[in-house]
Amino acid sequence: MVLKSKLLINSFLTSVLLLGAQATYAEVIFKENFDEQPDWTSTMHSVSQSQKISWGDILPDNWHEIYQGTQWSPETGYPNKNASIEILASNADKARGRTGKSMVNWRESYSDTKWNSDSQMIHLLAKQHDELYVEFWISFSPNWAARTVEQGGISKIVRIGSYNGTGDPFNGAAGALGPVLFWDYSQNSYGMRNTHAFRGGPWGENYHFNFSKVGVELESNFGSQTSGMALGGGNPQVVNQVNGGYLVDIDRYSWITHDQLFGPAGHWTKIAFYVKLNSAPGVPDGVMMQWINNQRVKVENAVPWIGTNEKNRMVGWNFISLGGNDFFRPYPNEDRFEDWYAIDDVVVRTSIPKDLMSERPAVPNPPVDIGIQ
């Protein structure tokens, strides 16, 4: 676990360095609100798991590859069920603002496999970058399992990484990926968990490097363990969407529920990540940050993203991936249970927005959803 003293010392330095970079290196390089996308689902044109533009598959505009796994959808013989990825005008109620479209990821509770309901969609960037900032909004279905059961599942929501462009982009162990940051939705007997996986590079090397051994924190809560993570070492003001107040004031031994963090059905939450490569192979000065509703909740500034390697290679960030597979099986297979999360208004930049690095904290989202349900 990262020591708070280390965090507080380095947090200010990281902020100053990043503020200095803003004036010379700031660009939006990808945006997606899905509204102009043709109606599409991951099984509409093919039921193959891997689908790629380069193979002639029909995919959403400006998305290059998908990996899908669907047990039940109209194309697999279940007309009242859903493909694992949907971008549809008929899902306007699942879009931010309840108009237009979004990326709707359906999870299936299915116990015959450990991980199921694959719903990964990849956008390849035109070039490699030393740093990337990625933001998106997320909302969860009224019947989202974690609202009612303790074991609410694990779902890979986003990846930011480096890809060699020729190998398998869906299996990092095969040697085509690295470094990669994963963020997982996770709820277990300890409540909501802020869960990340860090994978090293360059491609084909250091992928399974043990980042926890060098002080990188892989999992924490969304409460007291976010203390000191705001700019300048303050506390983030992420609103408790059920009880009011802030999640940081909930001690580490108390359960934080899905609804306290993400709110009731219909509520949208803004999630953002920043990654910056280390300065040279093996040097532990890479950066990773995370925000929730513009409140910084995680800082890692000693990440050796690129490890030592024989040719002293450095590679850059060049892809994002939304969605992923799910460890999710709380209900019997015969129930054919599905729930969903929706992603909307994706933005990828070459740096952190200036307002997130200002000493004036962003105004937190008010607990507008508190009320009798």
C-alpha positions as CSV (number, residue, x, y, z in Angstrom):
1,M,0.0,0.0,0.0
2,V,1.3,3.5,-0.8
3,L,2.3,5.3,2.4
4,K,0.3,8.5,2.9
5,S,3.6,10.4,3.6
6,K,4.9,9.4,0.3
7,L,1.7,10.4,-1.4
8,L,1.5,13.9,0.2
9,I,5.1,14.7,-0.6
10,N,4.8,13.7,-4.2
11,S,1.2,14.9,-4.9
12,F,2.2,18.5,-4.9
13,L,5.2,17.9,-7.1
14,T,3.1,15.9,-9.6
15,S,0.5,18.6,-9.7
16,V,3.1,21.3,-10.4
17,L,4.7,19.3,-13.2
18,L,1.4,18.5,-14.8
19,L,0.2,22.1,-14.6
20,G,3.4,23.2,-16.4
21,A,2.7,20.7,-19.2
22,Q,-0.8,22.0,-19.8
23,A,0.1,25.0,-21.9
24,T,2.1,23.1,-24.4
25,Y,0.5,19.7,-24.6
26,A,-3.3,19.6,-24.5
27,E,-5.5,18.1,-27.2
28,V,-8.7,16.2,-27.5
29,I,-7.9,13.3,-29.8
30,F,-11.1,11.3,-29.6
31,K,-14.7,11.9,-28.6
32,E,-17.7,9.6,-28.8
33,N,-21.3,10.2,-27.7
34,F,-22.7,7.3,-29.8
35,D,-25.7,9.5,-31.0
36,E,-24.6,9.4,-34.7
37,Q,-23.7,5.8,-34.7
38,P,-25.9,3.4,-36.8
39,D,-28.0,1.0,-34.8
40,W,-25.7,-1.9,-34.0
41,T,-25.3,-4.8,-31.6
42,S,-22.4,-7.2,-31.1
43,T,-24.4,-10.1,-32.6
44,M,-26.4,-8.2,-35.3
45,H,-24.0,-8.9,-38.1
46,S,-21.9,-11.8,-36.7
47,V,-21.9,-14.0,-33.6
48,S,-18.1,-14.5,-33.8
49,Q,-16.3,-13.6,-30.6
50,S,-13.5,-11.6,-32.3
51,Q,-14.7,-9.1,-34.9
52,K,-12.4,-6.6,-36.6
53,I,-12.8,-3.9,-39.2
54,S,-9.7,-5.2,-40.9
55,W,-11.5,-8.6,-41.4
56,G,-14.4,-6.9,-43.0
57,D,-16.7,-7.1,-40.0
58,I,-19.3,-4.4,-39.5
59,L,-18.5,-2.4,-36.4
60,P,-19.5,1.1,-35.0
61,D,-17.8,4.0,-36.8
62,N,-14.3,4.7,-35.4
63,W,-14.2,1.5,-33.4
64,H,-11.7,-1.0,-34.7
65,E,-12.2,-4.3,-33.0
66,I,-14.6,-6.0,-30.5
67,Y,-14.6,-9.2,-28.5
68,Q,-18.1,-10.3,-27.5
69,G,-19.5,-13.3,-25.7
70,T,-23.3,-13.6,-25.6
71,Q,-25.3,-16.7,-24.4
72,W,-28.7,-15.2,-25.1
73,S,-29.6,-12.7,-27.8
74,P,-32.1,-12.6,-30.8
75,E,-29.4,-14.0,-33.1
76,T,-28.7,-16.9,-30.8
77,G,-32.3,-17.9,-30.5
78,Y,-33.6,-15.8,-27.6
79,P,-35.6,-12.9,-29.1
80,N,-36.4,-11.3,-25.8
81,K,-32.7,-11.2,-24.6
82,N,-29.8,-8.9,-25.5
83,A,-26.5,-9.0,-27.2
84,S,-23.6,-8.1,-24.8
85,I,-23.1,-4.7,-26.6
86,E,-25.9,-2.6,-27.9
87,I,-25.9,0.9,-29.6
88,L,-29.5,1.5,-30.4
89,A,-32.0,4.4,-30.8
90,S,-34.5,2.2,-28.9
91,N,-32.2,2.5,-25.9
92,A,-32.6,6.3,-25.6
93,D,-33.8,5.8,-22.0
94,K,-30.3,4.3,-21.3
95,A,-28.4,7.4,-22.7
96,R,-27.2,10.3,-20.7
97,G,-30.0,12.9,-20.8
98,R,-32.4,10.2,-22.0
99,T,-31.9,11.2,-25.6
100,G,-29.7,9.8,-28.3
101,K,-27.7,6.6,-27.9
102,S,-25.1,5.1,-25.6
103,M,-23.0,1.9,-25.4
104,V,-25.1,-0.5,-23.3
105,N,-23.2,-3.5,-21.9
106,W,-25.4,-6.5,-20.9
107,R,-24.1,-8.9,-18.3
108,E,-25.4,-12.5,-18.1
109,S,-25.4,-14.6,-14.9
110,Y,-24.0,-17.8,-16.2
111,S,-22.0,-20.3,-14.1
112,D,-20.5,-22.7,-16.6
113,T,-17.6,-20.4,-17.3
114,K,-15.6,-18.3,-14.9
115,W,-15.7,-15.1,-17.0
116,N,-18.5,-14.5,-19.4
117,S,-20.6,-11.8,-21.2
118,D,-17.6,-10.3,-23.0
119,S,-18.4,-6.8,-24.3
120,Q,-15.1,-5.2,-25.2
121,M,-14.8,-2.5,-27.9
122,I,-11.5,-1.1,-28.9
123,H,-10.5,2.2,-30.4
124,L,-7.0,2.4,-31.8
125,L,-5.3,5.8,-31.7
126,A,-3.4,7.2,-34.7
127,K,-0.1,7.3,-32.8
128,Q,1.6,6.5,-29.5
129,H,1.4,9.0,-26.7
130,D,3.5,9.5,-23.5
131,E,0.4,10.4,-21.6
132,L,-3.4,10.0,-21.9
133,Y,-6.5,11.2,-20.1
134,V,-9.7,9.3,-20.6
135,E,-13.2,10.3,-19.2
136,F,-16.6,8.8,-19.6
137,W,-20.0,8.7,-17.9
138,I,-21.6,5.5,-16.5
139,S,-25.0,4.5,-15.3
140,F,-26.4,1.2,-14.1
141,S,-29.7,-0.7,-14.6
142,P,-32.6,-0.6,-12.1
143,N,-32.1,-4.4,-11.6
144,W,-28.3,-4.1,-11.2
145,A,-27.4,-7.1,-9.1
146,A,-25.2,-5.3,-6.7
147,R,-28.2,-3.2,-5.5
148,T,-29.7,-6.4,-3.9
149,V,-27.0,-9.1,-3.6
150,E,-23.6,-9.0,-1.8
151,Q,-21.6,-10.6,-4.5
152,G,-22.4,-8.1,-7.2
153,G,-19.8,-9.4,-9.6
154,I,-16.6,-8.1,-11.2
155,S,-16.8,-6.4,-14.6
156,K,-13.9,-5.0,-16.6
157,I,-15.0,-1.5,-17.6
158,V,-12.1,0.3,-19.2
159,R,-8.5,-0.4,-20.4
160,I,-5.9,2.1,-21.5
161,G,-2.9,0.6,-23.1
162,S,-0.2,0.0,-25.7
163,Y,-0.7,-2.4,-28.6
164,N,1.8,-3.6,-31.2
165,G,-0.8,-3.5,-34.0
166,T,-0.3,-7.0,-35.2
167,G,-0.9,-9.6,-32.4
168,D,-3.9,-10.5,-30.3
169,P,-5.3,-7.3,-28.7
170,F,-7.6,-9.4,-26.4
171,N,-5.0,-11.5,-24.7
172,G,-2.2,-9.6,-23.1
173,A,-0.2,-12.7,-22.2
174,A,0.2,-13.4,-25.9
175,G,2.7,-10.6,-26.2
176,A,1.1,-7.9,-28.2
177,L,0.1,-5.6,-25.3
178,G,1.8,-3.7,-22.5
179,P,1.7,-1.5,-20.6
180,V,-2.1,-1.6,-19.8
181,L,-4.2,-0.1,-17.1
182,F,-7.5,-2.0,-16.2
183,W,-10.3,-0.7,-14.1
184,D,-12.8,-3.2,-12.8
185,Y,-16.2,-2.7,-11.3
186,S,-16.1,-4.8,-8.2
187,Q,-18.4,-5.5,-5.2
188,N,-17.8,-8.2,-2.7
189,S,-18.2,-8.9,1.0
190,Y,-16.2,-5.8,1.7
191,G,-18.5,-3.6,-0.3
192,M,-17.6,-1.5,-3.3
193,R,-13.9,-1.9,-4.2
194,N,-11.8,0.4,-6.3
195,T,-9.9,-2.3,-8.3
196,H,-7.2,-1.8,-10.8
197,A,-4.8,-4.1,-12.7
198,F,-1.4,-2.8,-13.9
199,R,0.4,-4.6,-16.7
200,G,3.9,-3.7,-17.8
201,G,5.7,-3.3,-21.1
202,P,7.1,-3.0,-23.6
203,W,5.1,-5.4,-25.8
204,G,6.0,-9.0,-24.9
205,E,8.0,-8.2,-21.8
206,N,7.2,-7.5,-18.2
207,Y,3.5,-7.9,-18.7
208,H,3.0,-9.7,-15.4
209,F,5.4,-7.6,-13.4
210,N,4.3,-7.5,-9.7
211,F,3.4,-3.8,-9.3
212,S,2.3,-4.2,-5.8
213,K,5.8,-5.1,-4.8
214,V,7.0,-1.6,-5.7
215,G,4.2,0.1,-3.7
216,V,1.5,0.4,-6.3
217,E,-1.9,0.0,-4.6
218,L,-4.1,-2.3,-6.7
219,E,-7.3,-2.2,-4.6
220,S,-8.9,0.1,-2.0
221,N,-12.3,1.3,-0.8
222,F,-14.0,4.4,-2.0
223,G,-14.1,5.9,1.5
224,S,-11.4,6.5,4.0
225,Q,-8.7,5.1,1.8
226,T,-9.2,8.1,-0.6
227,S,-8.1,10.4,2.2
228,G,-5.3,12.7,1.0
229,M,-5.9,11.9,-2.7
230,A,-7.2,15.3,-3.7
231,L,-4.9,18.0,-5.2
232,G,-2.5,19.2,-2.6
233,G,-3.2,16.3,-0.3
234,G,-6.8,17.2,0.6
235,N,-9.7,14.9,0.8
236,P,-11.9,14.3,-2.3
237,Q,-15.6,15.4,-1.9
238,V,-17.3,12.5,-3.6
239,V,-20.9,12.7,-2.5
240,N,-22.6,9.9,-0.7
241,Q,-25.6,9.5,-3.0
242,V,-27.8,7.8,-0.3
243,N,-27.0,9.5,3.0
244,G,-25.4,12.8,1.9
245,G,-22.0,13.9,3.1
246,Y,-18.9,12.5,1.5
247,L,-17.7,9.0,1.0
248,V,-14.2,9.8,2.4
249,D,-15.7,10.1,5.9
250,I,-16.8,6.5,5.9
251,D,-14.2,4.4,7.7
252,R,-12.4,1.6,6.0
253,Y,-14.2,-1.1,8.0
254,S,-17.7,0.0,6.8
255,W,-19.5,-1.2,3.8
256,I,-19.9,1.3,0.9
257,T,-22.8,0.2,-1.2
258,H,-23.3,0.5,-5.0
259,D,-26.0,3.1,-4.5
260,Q,-23.9,5.3,-2.2
261,L,-21.2,5.5,-4.9
262,F,-23.2,5.4,-8.2
263,G,-26.7,6.5,-7.0
264,P,-30.1,5.0,-7.9
265,A,-31.2,3.9,-11.3
266,G,-31.0,6.8,-13.8
267,H,-28.1,8.5,-12.1
268,W,-24.9,9.1,-14.1
269,T,-21.4,9.2,-12.7
270,K,-18.3,10.7,-14.4
271,I,-15.2,8.5,-14.2
272,A,-11.8,9.7,-15.5
273,F,-8.2,8.3,-15.6
274,Y,-4.8,9.7,-16.4
275,V,-1.7,7.6,-17.3
276,K,1.8,8.9,-18.0
277,L,4.8,6.7,-18.9
278,N,7.9,6.5,-16.8
279,S,10.8,8.5,-18.1
280,A,12.9,5.5,-19.0
281,P,12.7,1.7,-18.7
282,G,12.7,0.5,-15.1
283,V,12.5,4.1,-13.7
284,P,9.7,4.2,-11.1
285,D,8.3,7.6,-12.0
286,G,5.2,6.8,-14.1
287,V,1.9,8.2,-13.1
288,M,-1.7,7.0,-12.8
289,M,-4.6,9.1,-11.4
290,Q,-8.4,8.6,-11.1
291,W,-11.3,11.0,-10.6
292,I,-15.0,10.5,-9.8
293,N,-17.2,13.4,-10.6
294,N,-14.1,15.6,-11.0
295,Q,-12.8,14.6,-7.5
296,R,-9.4,12.9,-7.5
297,V,-9.6,9.7,-5.6
298,K,-6.4,7.9,-6.5
299,V,-2.8,8.9,-7.2
300,E,0.1,6.6,-8.1
301,N,3.3,8.5,-9.1
302,A,6.0,5.8,-8.9
303,V,4.7,3.4,-11.5
304,P,7.4,1.6,-13.6
305,W,5.1,1.1,-16.6
306,I,7.9,0.2,-18.9
307,G,10.3,-2.3,-17.3
308,T,13.9,-2.9,-18.0
309,N,14.4,-4.7,-21.3
310,E,17.3,-5.9,-23.4
311,K,16.8,-3.4,-26.2
312,N,15.9,-0.5,-23.9
313,R,12.6,0.0,-25.7
314,M,9.9,2.5,-24.8
315,V,6.4,2.3,-26.3
316,G,3.5,4.6,-25.9
317,W,-0.2,4.5,-25.1
318,N,-2.2,4.0,-28.3
319,F,-5.6,2.4,-27.5
320,I,-8.6,2.6,-25.2
321,S,-11.1,-0.2,-24.7
322,L,-14.5,0.0,-23.1
323,G,-16.4,-2.9,-21.6
324,G,-15.0,-6.3,-21.0
325,N,-15.7,-9.7,-19.5
326,D,-17.6,-10.3,-16.3
327,F,-17.2,-12.7,-13.3
328,F,-20.9,-12.7,-12.6
329,R,-23.0,-15.7,-11.7
330,P,-25.3,-15.0,-8.7
331,Y,-28.4,-16.5,-10.3
332,P,-29.2,-19.9,-11.8
333,N,-28.5,-20.3,-15.5
334,E,-32.1,-21.2,-16.1
335,D,-33.2,-17.7,-14.9
336,R,-31.3,-16.2,-17.9
337,F,-30.7,-13.1,-15.7
338,E,-29.4,-10.0,-17.4
339,D,-28.5,-6.6,-16.1
340,W,-26.7,-3.7,-17.8
341,Y,-24.4,-0.7,-17.5
342,A,-24.3,2.1,-20.0
343,I,-21.3,4.3,-21.1
344,D,-21.7,7.7,-22.7
345,D,-19.8,10.9,-23.6
346,V,-16.3,9.5,-23.9
347,V,-13.4,11.9,-24.3
348,V,-9.7,11.1,-24.8
349,R,-7.1,13.9,-24.4
350,T,-3.4,14.1,-24.4
351,S,-3.3,15.8,-21.0
352,I,-5.4,16.4,-17.9
353,P,-8.1,19.2,-18.2
354,K,-6.9,22.4,-16.5
355,D,-9.8,22.6,-14.2
356,L,-8.9,19.2,-12.6
357,M,-5.5,20.5,-11.8
358,S,-6.6,23.8,-10.2
359,E,-6.1,24.4,-6.5
360,R,-9.7,25.3,-6.3
361,P,-11.6,22.0,-5.9
362,A,-14.4,21.2,-8.3
363,V,-17.9,21.7,-7.0
364,P,-19.1,18.2,-6.0
365,N,-22.3,16.8,-7.5
366,P,-25.2,17.4,-5.1
367,P,-27.0,14.3,-3.8
368,V,-29.9,15.0,-6.1
369,D,-31.1,11.4,-6.1
370,I,-31.8,11.2,-2.3
371,G,-35.4,10.4,-1.7
372,I,-38.0,7.7,-1.2
373,Q,-37.6,5.0,-3.9
